[in-house]
Amino acid sequence: MTRFVVVAGAWLGAWAWDEVVSELRGAGHEVHALSLSGLAEKQGVPAGQQTHVQDIVDEIERLDLRGVVLVGHSYSGVPVGQAAERIGDRLARVVFVDANVPVDGESFLDSFPSDFIRKSLDENGGDWPPLDPADYAGQDLTDEQITRIVTEGTPHPGAALTEPAVLAYPLADLPATYIKCLLDGDELPAPVDELVERGRWELVRMNTGHWPMFSQPSELARILVESATRS
């Protein structure tokens, strides 16, 4: 039995993991899905990136979890990566699902050309609104799944995107698996590419889009369980 803590990316809450959680619990594992401050049922709570790091650390400590496989999707890879080093020996492994990863001193928006997001923050009171339905095309999602993501998603707090990450140790020190979703492109973000090439992190590829918890929940659950065995 493995203990998983799963955290979704921008605009999403714990609800995004419903099918994966069901698969993992059905296989006998313990799973805790977490909504970050300012999102989903916590909408309206002021939050920055370090708030999100603390959300994750607090949840693990509150539940007194040990041997944790910590899973971060997309944006949440940035706070998940920081939380992974802060929980110390409570961590068994961290899994990044088509995710950004933290770089000390850099923000989420520093990691890619992001002028369009900064413009959106300026136009929307400092928050990043969910994407339009057309932006999910070609990502292996049904119309019903796209509708759910768009209608249940909530604006993402801008401070979480602009605050810098704080790391005490190199990312290479984390026992990690990186899942690359190929319909979202096959290039690995820096510094993941180097860590995988050097054999420090495991790489798993999925032939699906950026939201595999919706498009391929059973396969994602299987990969998470296999990754846990490498801890």
VENWO-V222547 format. One record per backbone hydrogen bond with DSSP energy under -0.5 kcal/mol. CO is the residue of the C=O (numbers start at 1). NH is the residue of the N-H. If there is no record, write none. Layout:
co=CO nh=NH
co=CO nh=NH
This chain:
co=2 nh=4
co=2 nh=30
co=3 nh=69
co=4 nh=32
co=5 nh=71
co=6 nh=34
co=7 nh=73
co=9 nh=12
co=11 nh=154
co=13 nh=16
co=14 nh=17
co=15 nh=18
co=17 nh=21
co=18 nh=22
co=19 nh=23
co=20 nh=24
co=21 nh=25
co=22 nh=26
co=23 nh=27
co=24 nh=29
co=25 nh=28
co=30 nh=4
co=32 nh=6
co=34 nh=8
co=36 nh=39
co=39 nh=42
co=40 nh=43
co=42 nh=38
co=42 nh=45
co=48 nh=52
co=49 nh=53
co=50 nh=54
co=51 nh=55
co=52 nh=56
co=53 nh=57
co=54 nh=58
co=55 nh=59
co=56 nh=60
co=57 nh=61
co=58 nh=62
co=59 nh=63
co=60 nh=65
co=61 nh=64
co=67 nh=3
co=68 nh=70
co=68 nh=92
co=68 nh=93
co=69 nh=5
co=69 nh=71
co=70 nh=95
co=71 nh=7
co=72 nh=97
co=73 nh=76
co=74 nh=77
co=74 nh=100
co=75 nh=78
co=76 nh=80
co=77 nh=81
co=77 nh=102
co=78 nh=82
co=79 nh=83
co=80 nh=84
co=81 nh=85
co=82 nh=86
co=83 nh=87
co=85 nh=88
co=87 nh=90
co=88 nh=91
co=90 nh=68
co=93 nh=70
co=94 nh=177
co=95 nh=72
co=95 nh=97
co=96 nh=98
co=96 nh=179
co=97 nh=74
co=103 nh=106
co=103 nh=165
co=106 nh=165
co=107 nh=110
co=108 nh=111
co=109 nh=112
co=114 nh=117
co=114 nh=118
co=115 nh=119
co=116 nh=120
co=117 nh=121
co=118 nh=122
co=119 nh=123
co=120 nh=124
co=121 nh=124
co=121 nh=126
co=122 nh=125
co=124 nh=127
co=126 nh=158
co=127 nh=129
co=128 nh=156
co=132 nh=135
co=133 nh=136
co=134 nh=137
co=136 nh=139
co=139 nh=209
co=142 nh=146
co=143 nh=147
co=144 nh=148
co=145 nh=149
co=146 nh=150
co=147 nh=151
co=148 nh=152
co=149 nh=153
co=156 nh=128
co=157 nh=160
co=158 nh=161
co=158 nh=162
co=159 nh=49
co=159 nh=163
co=161 nh=109
co=165 nh=105
co=170 nh=173
co=171 nh=174
co=174 nh=176
co=175 nh=94
co=176 nh=202
co=177 nh=96
co=177 nh=179
co=178 nh=180
co=178 nh=204
co=179 nh=98
co=179 nh=181
co=180 nh=182
co=180 nh=206
co=181 nh=184
co=182 nh=185
co=189 nh=192
co=189 nh=193
co=191 nh=195
co=192 nh=196
co=193 nh=197
co=194 nh=198
co=195 nh=200
co=195 nh=201
co=196 nh=199
co=202 nh=178
co=204 nh=180
co=206 nh=182
co=206 nh=208
co=208 nh=183
co=208 nh=184
co=211 nh=214
co=211 nh=215
co=212 nh=216
co=216 nh=220
co=217 nh=221
co=218 nh=222
co=219 nh=223
co=220 nh=224
co=221 nh=225
co=222 nh=226
co=223 nh=227
co=224 nh=228
co=225 nh=229
co=227 nh=230
co=228 nh=231
